[in-house]
């Protein structure tokens, strides 16, 4: 095996193993305790990434499921939504396994700007509901 083949093989291995690491982001603009949501979402072995945003009377959660669970991602999202609604009955809970919702929720968390957040949350929820 020459050096070019070795380098090519190493590049392919790096690309294949370069999967997105497990990321769990929680942002809270309320006085709710987020530990229940964190425990519930991190404890589910089908989920490998979460972006959760608590704001006013809303809980917006985007989840990324593991590869072999992707065929059941809507079912998983519905289960998590039901469990979170039980834990947080005072909040309007929305959980989605759509990657667009996860990405946009992550952007809202990273901006760390509370202005106009409620409007953006409503916009994301309506977009997600239109797709289904």
KOLMI-146006 format. One record per residue (C-alpha): y, x, z. Coordinates in pm, 1 decimal, padded with zeros to 6 digits. Example, Ala and Ser with C-alpha at 12.3 -4.5 7.8 and 13.67 -1.06 7.14 Angstrom:
<atoms>
ATOM         c2         c1         c3
ATOM   -00450.0    01230.0    00780.0
ATOM   -00106.0    01367.0    00714.0
</atoms>
This chain:
<atoms>
ATOM         c2         c1         c3
ATOM    00000.0    00000.0    00000.0
ATOM    00330.4    00150.4   -00099.4
ATOM    00660.2    00119.3    00085.2
ATOM    00795.6   -00164.0   -00135.6
ATOM    00496.3   -00384.9   -00062.4
ATOM    00527.1   -00311.4    00308.6
ATOM    00898.4   -00397.4    00312.1
ATOM    00836.4   -00715.4    00111.7
ATOM    00560.1   -00819.6    00349.7
ATOM    00781.4   -00754.3    00653.1
ATOM    01065.1   -00959.8    00500.5
ATOM    00830.9   -01250.5    00434.6
ATOM    00698.7   -01233.7    00790.7
ATOM    01052.3   -01230.0    00929.6
ATOM    01148.6   -01529.9    00719.1
ATOM    00841.3   -01724.3    00824.9
ATOM    00879.9   -01641.8    01191.6
ATOM    01255.8   -01697.0    01190.6
ATOM    01228.2   -02058.2    01297.7
ATOM    01509.6   -02213.2    01493.9
ATOM    01459.0   -02145.2    01865.1
ATOM    01439.2   -02425.0    02117.5
ATOM    01792.2   -02530.2    02201.6
ATOM    01888.7   -02779.3    02465.2
ATOM    02260.3   -02855.6    02492.5
ATOM    02404.6   -03109.5    02731.5
ATOM    02774.7   -03192.5    02762.8
ATOM    02898.6   -03432.6    03027.1
ATOM    03245.1   -03592.4    03032.4
ATOM    03137.0   -03852.5    03290.5
ATOM    03037.7   -03849.1    03654.5
ATOM    02675.0   -03929.4    03564.3
ATOM    02402.0   -03691.8    03678.8
ATOM    02249.8   -03529.6    03369.2
ATOM    01949.2   -03381.5    03546.6
ATOM    01727.9   -03684.6    03475.5
ATOM    01801.1   -03667.9    03102.8
ATOM    01750.2   -03291.3    03095.9
ATOM    01419.2   -03318.2    03278.7
ATOM    01297.8   -03600.5    03054.9
ATOM    01393.0   -03434.9    02725.1
ATOM    01289.3   -03081.2    02816.2
ATOM    00961.7   -03209.2    02960.3
ATOM    00845.6   -03369.0    02636.2
ATOM    00636.4   -03112.6    02449.4
ATOM    00698.9   -03284.8    02113.3
ATOM    01070.8   -03202.4    02129.8
ATOM    01202.1   -02856.2    02050.5
ATOM    01576.5   -02914.5    02041.5
ATOM    01830.4   -03150.5    02197.4
ATOM    02203.0   -03209.5    02181.1
ATOM    02311.8   -03470.0    02436.6
ATOM    02666.8   -03589.1    02491.2
ATOM    02771.3   -03806.0    02785.7
ATOM    03113.0   -03964.2    02727.5
ATOM    03268.2   -04271.8    02892.8
ATOM    02997.6   -04536.7    02870.3
ATOM    02798.3   -04362.5    02594.4
ATOM    02504.9   -04126.0    02582.0
ATOM    02450.8   -03981.3    02234.3
ATOM    02135.0   -03774.0    02189.7
ATOM    02014.8   -03591.2    01881.3
ATOM    01662.8   -03449.1    01898.5
ATOM    01462.1   -03206.7    01687.3
ATOM    01087.5   -03262.4    01699.6
ATOM    00819.9   -03001.1    01651.5
ATOM    00669.6   -02959.1    01307.8
ATOM    00348.1   -03151.1    01367.3
ATOM    00535.7   -03439.8    01531.2
ATOM    00780.0   -03493.1    01245.0
ATOM    00580.7   -03784.3    01102.4
ATOM    00637.7   -03972.7    01428.5
ATOM    00996.9   -03869.3    01486.5
ATOM    01137.7   -04224.5    01480.5
ATOM    00874.3   -04336.5    01728.2
ATOM    00952.4   -04039.8    01954.3
ATOM    01326.5   -04114.5    01933.4
ATOM    01261.6   -04480.7    02020.1
ATOM    01047.4   -04379.5    02320.7
ATOM    01314.7   -04140.6    02447.5
ATOM    01585.8   -04402.6    02397.3
ATOM    01386.9   -04656.9    02599.1
ATOM    01326.7   -04408.1    02882.7
ATOM    01691.4   -04297.4    02887.9
ATOM    01813.6   -04658.9    02891.3
ATOM    01594.1   -04712.3    03196.3
ATOM    01742.8   -04404.1    03367.5
ATOM    02102.0   -04481.9    03267.3
ATOM    02137.3   -04862.9    03259.6
ATOM    02519.1   -04845.2    03273.7
ATOM    02544.1   -04636.6    02955.9
ATOM    02510.2   -04730.7    02592.4
ATOM    02225.9   -04497.4    02490.9
ATOM    02160.2   -04387.4    02133.5
ATOM    01884.0   -04138.3    02043.6
ATOM    01817.7   -04015.4    01691.7
ATOM    01575.0   -03766.4    01540.9
ATOM    01792.9   -03739.9    01230.6
ATOM    01898.7   -03381.3    01175.0
ATOM    02249.0   -03490.8    01070.1
ATOM    02304.4   -03661.0    01407.1
ATOM    02174.5   -03352.1    01588.7
ATOM    02407.0   -03125.4    01389.9
ATOM    02713.1   -03345.4    01436.2
ATOM    02645.4   -03389.4    01809.0
ATOM    02616.9   -03011.1    01838.8
ATOM    02953.2   -02974.7    01663.6
ATOM    03113.8   -03220.8    01906.1
ATOM    02971.6   -03026.7    02201.2
ATOM    03088.1   -02691.3    02065.1
ATOM    03440.8   -02818.4    01994.0
ATOM    03472.3   -02907.6    02362.1
ATOM    03760.6   -03139.3    02275.1
ATOM    03764.3   -03479.4    02439.2
ATOM    04039.9   -03625.6    02220.7
ATOM    03908.4   -03883.2    01976.0
ATOM    03554.1   -03827.9    02096.9
ATOM    03475.3   -04195.7    02148.2
ATOM    03578.1   -04275.5    01792.0
ATOM    03362.8   -03991.4    01656.3
ATOM    03064.1   -04107.4    01863.5
ATOM    03098.2   -04462.2    01727.3
ATOM    03124.4   -04321.5    01374.9
ATOM    02800.6   -04121.8    01418.1
ATOM    02615.0   -04420.8    01559.0
ATOM    02722.2   -04645.0    01272.1
ATOM    02621.3   -04379.7    01018.9
ATOM    02278.4   -04347.4    01177.9
ATOM    02227.4   -04722.6    01188.7
ATOM    02321.0   -04755.0    00819.9
ATOM    02052.4   -04504.7    00720.9
ATOM    01774.6   -04697.0    00895.6
</atoms>
